[in-house]
Amino acid sequence: MKNVTLRLDDGTLFRGRSFGYEAPVAGEVVFNTAMSGYPESLTDPSYAGQLMVLTYPLIGNYGVPEFSFDAQGLPVFMESDRIYASAIIVSDYSEEYSHWNAKESLAEWLRREHIPGITGIDTRRLTKLLRERGVMLGQILFDDMPDITPAPEYEGINFVARVSCKEPVTYQPTAKPAGGRAKRVVLADCGVKANIIRCLLRRGVEVVRVPWNFNFNTLDFDALFLANGPGDPDMCAETVQNIRSFLATEPVRPCMGICMGNQLLSKAAGATIYKMKYGHRSHNQPVRLAGTDTCFVTSQNHGYAVDTSSLGEDWEPLFVNMNDGSNEGIRHKHDPWFSAQFHPEACSGPTDTEFLFDKFVDLIV
């Protein structure tokens, strides 16, 4: 294991050892408090451009499952076709692993996909620093490569354009369609997790996945789905304009958004978005259904939030975060349009809110 240094843009240094691919890298340093699910998190496109700090102290002990794909090209165990996080930072990497489904170690996977990994870092101190000062840019530097110093950057980059599909892809339902004909859902891919598609296919709908800036209004479809994705939603002006055109089109058709999809739907509704101090990245975020005492535990991964005070008069909050009061979803007061800032499909995480997919599919006529 080579000696490496994590340098934050405020000058703070953390010393550790490499257990992944040996190459310097830079990006936005964020923390995730989940206790499990590193294969799913690493392959979540929403982590593009970020150095992921895992607060759970022991990582790697259950290895990595086989990276295989089903007949329609969807990954069986992962959330996308590759690792999208720029690096992983942990306190204690377990070189030995044991799990019925493991095919390789985390270190072997990282090296194969050219992703650095650091162990031996005081992740408690690092996380406290990020909570106090907010997420910041950082660099992972190898002590034996002093002349290679990548420049950290995150703001102003359209990561959605980097991770979105490049052309439309159609997926057929894996369950029998209700009524005998599969309803067609157009999914605007801003960096979609595979389990979102799986959840829709299991409910008997056909999914047409289109690039983030594709004008889906030219297609024939029954409902619109807005997926998650990385970076600043303000970079997706073309997507927002297409959503506005959809909302203004008759007849009215259902729309659901998840994560960035919540932010893009909100922008189409006239709301503004702000960057959070350190975001929500965990499996234990409590949210409350607005206007009720009903609460759910959710999986989340986002660094931006909706300013609900800027929503149009026909819109209202649907869910509220119980920790900091930030928005966790919106809905239209009359039309079948709603969204969730959290991940109902989880993977990994709790599945308490997967019923939202049922609600969405039931709205399709």
C-alpha positions in Angstrom: 0.0 0.0 0.0 1.5 3.3 -1.1 1.3 6.4 1.1 -1.2 9.0 0.0 -2.4 12.4 1.1 -5.9 13.8 1.0 -5.6 17.6 0.7 -8.7 19.7 1.1 -9.0 23.2 -0.5 -8.8 24.8 3.0 -5.3 23.3 3.3 -6.2 20.5 5.7 -4.2 17.3 5.1 -5.1 13.7 5.9 -2.6 10.9 5.6 -3.5 7.4 4.5 -2.6 4.4 2.3 -3.8 3.4 -1.1 -5.8 0.2 -1.6 -7.2 0.9 -5.0 -5.9 2.2 -8.3 -2.7 4.2 -8.0 -3.3 7.6 -9.7 -3.9 11.1 -8.3 -7.5 12.4 -8.6 -9.4 15.5 -7.5 -13.1 16.4 -7.0 -15.7 17.4 -4.4 -15.3 15.6 -1.1 -18.7 14.4 0.4 -19.6 11.9 3.1 -22.1 9.0 3.2 -23.2 7.6 6.6 -24.7 4.4 5.2 -23.5 1.2 6.9 -23.7 -0.9 3.8 -24.2 -0.7 0.0 -20.8 0.5 -1.3 -21.2 -1.4 -4.6 -24.5 0.4 -5.3 -23.2 3.8 -4.1 -20.0 3.6 -6.2 -22.0 2.8 -9.3 -24.6 5.5 -8.7 -24.1 8.2 -11.4 -25.1 10.9 -8.9 -21.6 10.5 -7.4 -19.8 11.6 -10.6 -17.0 14.0 -9.9 -17.0 13.3 -6.1 -14.6 11.7 -3.6 -16.9 9.6 -1.5 -16.1 9.4 2.3 -17.8 6.4 4.0 -18.3 7.0 7.7 -18.9 3.4 8.6 -15.5 2.3 9.9 -15.2 -1.2 8.3 -15.5 -1.3 4.5 -14.9 -4.2 2.1 -15.7 -7.1 4.4 -18.4 -8.5 2.1 -16.5 -8.0 -1.2 -18.2 -7.2 -4.5 -20.7 -9.2 -6.5 -20.3 -10.2 -10.1 -20.7 -7.3 -12.6 -23.2 -9.0 -14.9 -26.1 -7.7 -17.0 -29.6 -9.0 -17.8 -31.1 -9.6 -21.3 -32.1 -6.0 -21.6 -28.7 -4.6 -20.7 -29.5 -3.6 -17.1 -26.9 -4.5 -14.4 -28.1 -7.3 -12.2 -26.4 -6.2 -8.9 -25.1 -2.7 -9.6 -26.8 0.6 -10.3 -25.0 1.4 -13.6 -22.5 0.2 -16.1 -19.4 1.2 -14.1 -18.1 3.1 -11.1 -18.9 6.8 -11.3 -17.5 8.1 -8.0 -14.0 9.5 -8.5 -12.6 7.8 -5.4 -13.5 6.2 -2.1 -12.1 7.2 1.3 -12.5 4.8 4.3 -11.2 4.4 7.8 -10.4 0.6 7.7 -10.4 -1.4 4.5 -10.9 -5.2 5.0 -8.6 -7.1 2.8 -10.4 -10.3 3.5 -14.1 -10.6 2.4 -16.8 -13.2 2.9 -20.2 -13.2 1.2 -22.2 -15.8 -0.7 -22.5 -13.5 -3.7 -19.0 -12.0 -3.7 -16.8 -12.6 -6.8 -13.9 -10.2 -6.0 -12.6 -7.9 -3.4 -13.3 -4.2 -3.4 -9.7 -3.4 -4.0 -9.6 -5.7 -7.1 -12.7 -4.0 -8.5 -11.3 -0.5 -7.9 -8.1 -1.3 -9.6 -9.9 -2.9 -12.6 -11.9 0.3 -13.0 -9.0 2.7 -12.3 -10.6 4.2 -9.2 -8.4 5.2 -6.2 -9.2 4.1 -2.7 -7.7 5.4 0.5 -7.7 3.6 3.9 -6.3 4.7 7.3 -8.1 8.0 7.2 -9.7 9.5 10.3 -13.1 9.6 8.7 -14.8 10.9 11.9 -12.5 13.9 12.0 -12.9 14.4 8.2 -16.7 14.2 8.4 -16.9 16.6 11.3 -14.8 19.1 9.3 -17.2 18.7 6.3 -20.2 19.3 8.5 -18.7 22.4 10.1 -17.3 24.0 7.0 -19.4 22.4 4.3 -18.4 20.1 1.4 -15.2 21.3 -0.3 -12.9 20.3 -3.1 -10.1 18.0 -2.5 -7.1 16.1 -4.0 -5.8 12.6 -3.5 -2.0 12.8 -4.0 0.5 10.0 -4.0 3.7 10.7 -2.1 5.8 9.1 -4.8 4.2 11.2 -7.6 4.9 14.7 -6.3 4.8 16.3 -9.7 1.3 15.2 -10.6 -1.3 17.5 -9.0 -4.8 17.3 -10.6 -6.8 20.5 -10.3 -10.0 20.0 -8.3 -13.2 21.2 -10.0 -16.9 20.6 -9.6 -19.0 23.8 -9.9 -20.0 24.8 -13.4 -19.5 21.3 -14.9 -22.4 19.6 -16.6 -22.0 16.1 -15.1 -25.4 15.2 -16.3 -24.3 15.4 -19.9 -21.4 13.1 -19.0 -23.4 10.3 -17.4 -26.7 10.4 -19.4 -27.3 7.9 -22.2 -26.4 9.1 -25.6 -29.5 7.8 -27.5 -33.0 6.4 -26.6 -33.2 2.9 -25.2 -36.4 1.0 -24.8 -37.0 -1.6 -22.0 -39.9 -4.1 -22.0 -41.9 -4.8 -18.8 -40.8 -7.8 -16.7 -44.4 -8.2 -15.3 -47.6 -8.7 -17.1 -49.1 -5.3 -18.0 -52.4 -4.4 -16.4 -55.2 -4.4 -19.0 -53.1 -6.3 -21.5 -51.3 -3.3 -23.0 -48.1 -1.9 -21.5 -48.2 1.8 -20.8 -45.2 3.7 -22.1 -43.2 5.8 -19.7 -40.6 8.2 -21.1 -37.7 8.5 -18.6 -35.5 11.6 -18.9 -32.0 10.2 -18.0 -30.0 12.6 -16.0 -28.0 9.8 -14.4 -30.6 7.2 -13.6 -30.0 4.4 -11.2 -30.8 0.9 -12.6 -33.2 0.1 -9.8 -35.5 2.9 -10.8 -35.9 1.3 -14.2 -36.4 -2.1 -12.6 -39.1 -0.8 -10.3 -41.0 0.5 -13.3 -40.6 -2.6 -15.3 -41.8 -4.8 -12.4 -45.0 -2.8 -12.5 -45.8 -3.7 -16.1 -44.8 -0.5 -18.0 -42.6 0.0 -21.0 -39.7 2.4 -20.3 -38.2 4.6 -23.0 -35.0 6.0 -21.6 -33.9 9.2 -23.4 -30.9 11.5 -23.1 -31.1 14.5 -20.7 -31.5 17.1 -23.4 -33.7 15.0 -25.8 -37.0 16.6 -26.6 -39.3 13.8 -25.4 -42.4 15.8 -26.3 -41.9 14.6 -29.9 -42.6 11.0 -28.8 -45.9 9.1 -28.2 -46.0 8.2 -24.4 -48.4 7.9 -21.5 -46.4 9.4 -18.6 -43.1 11.1 -17.8 -40.4 10.1 -15.3 -37.6 12.4 -14.2 -34.5 10.6 -13.0 -31.8 11.4 -10.5 -28.4 12.7 -11.6 -25.2 14.4 -10.5 -24.2 18.0 -10.0 -26.0 21.3 -10.3 -29.6 21.1 -11.7 -29.2 24.6 -13.0 -27.0 23.1 -15.7 -30.0 21.3 -17.2 -31.8 24.2 -18.7 -32.8 22.1 -21.8 -34.4 19.5 -19.6 -36.4 22.0 -17.7 -37.7 23.6 -20.9 -38.8 20.2 -22.1 -40.6 19.6 -18.8 -42.4 23.0 -19.0 -43.6 22.1 -22.5 -44.9 18.7 -21.2 -46.7 20.4 -18.3 -48.4 22.8 -20.7 -49.5 20.0 -23.1 -53.1 18.6 -23.3 -54.3 16.1 -22.4 -52.6 16.1 -18.9 -50.4 13.0 -18.3 -48.8 11.9 -15.1 -45.2 12.9 -14.1 -43.0 11.6 -11.3 -39.5 12.8 -10.3 -36.8 11.4 -8.1 -33.8 13.3 -6.5 -32.6 15.7 -9.3 -36.0 14.9 -10.9 -37.6 16.7 -7.9 -35.4 19.7 -8.5 -36.0 19.8 -12.2 -39.8 19.5 -11.8 -39.6 22.3 -9.2 -37.6 24.5 -11.6 -40.2 23.9 -14.3 -42.8 25.0 -11.7 -40.9 28.2 -11.2 -38.9 27.4 -8.0 -35.3 28.1 -7.3 -32.6 25.6 -6.1 -29.9 26.2 -3.6 -26.8 24.2 -2.7 -26.9 22.6 0.8 -24.0 22.9 3.2 -23.1 19.2 3.1 -26.2 17.5 1.6 -28.0 14.3 2.5 -26.2 11.0 1.7 -27.4 8.2 3.9 -29.9 5.4 4.5 -31.6 6.9 7.5 -33.0 10.3 6.5 -36.5 10.7 8.1 -39.1 12.5 6.0 -42.7 13.5 6.9 -45.6 13.5 4.5 -46.7 17.1 4.5 -49.8 17.9 6.4 -49.7 14.6 8.4 -47.8 12.9 11.2 -46.8 10.0 8.9 -43.0 9.6 8.6 -40.7 7.4 6.6 -37.0 6.4 6.7 -35.4 7.0 3.4 -32.2 6.6 1.3 -30.8 9.8 -0.1 -28.0 11.2 -2.1 -28.1 14.9 -3.0 -26.3 18.1 -2.4 -29.0 20.6 -3.7 -32.5 21.3 -2.4 -35.7 23.1 -3.5 -36.6 26.5 -2.0 -40.3 25.8 -1.5 -41.1 29.4 -0.8 -40.4 30.0 -4.5 -42.9 27.4 -5.8 -45.9 28.6 -7.9 -49.3 28.9 -6.2 -50.5 25.7 -7.9 -47.7 23.6 -6.2 -47.0 22.6 -2.6 -44.5 20.5 -0.6 -45.2 16.8 -0.5 -42.5 15.7 1.9 -40.4 17.5 4.5 -37.0 16.4 6.0 -37.4 15.9 9.8 -33.8 16.8 10.5 -33.4 20.1 8.8 -36.8 21.0 7.4 -35.6 21.0 3.8 -37.8 20.0 1.0 -38.2 16.3 0.2 -40.7 16.4 -2.7 -43.5 18.5 -4.3 -46.9 17.9 -5.9 -49.3 19.9 -8.0 -52.6 20.7 -6.3 -54.7 19.5 -9.1 -52.8 17.6 -11.8 -51.0 14.2 -11.4 -47.5 15.6 -11.0 -45.3 14.8 -8.0 -41.8 14.1 -7.0 -39.5 12.9 -4.1 -36.1 14.2 -3.2 -35.2 10.8 -1.7 -34.9 7.4 -3.4 -38.0 5.3 -3.1 -36.2 2.5 -5.0 -33.4 2.6 -2.4 -30.8 0.0 -3.5 -29.2 0.3 -1.2 -31.3 1.4 1.7 -34.8 1.1 3.2 -37.8 0.4 0.8 -40.4 2.1 3.0 -41.5 4.5 0.2 -41.5 2.2 -2.9 -45.2 2.5 -2.9 -44.7 5.8 -4.7 -44.0 3.8 -7.9 -47.4 2.1 -7.4 -49.0 5.5 -7.0 -47.4 6.8 -10.2 -48.3 3.7 -12.3 -51.9 3.8 -11.0 -52.2 7.4 -12.3 -51.5 6.2 -15.9 -54.8 5.7 -17.8 
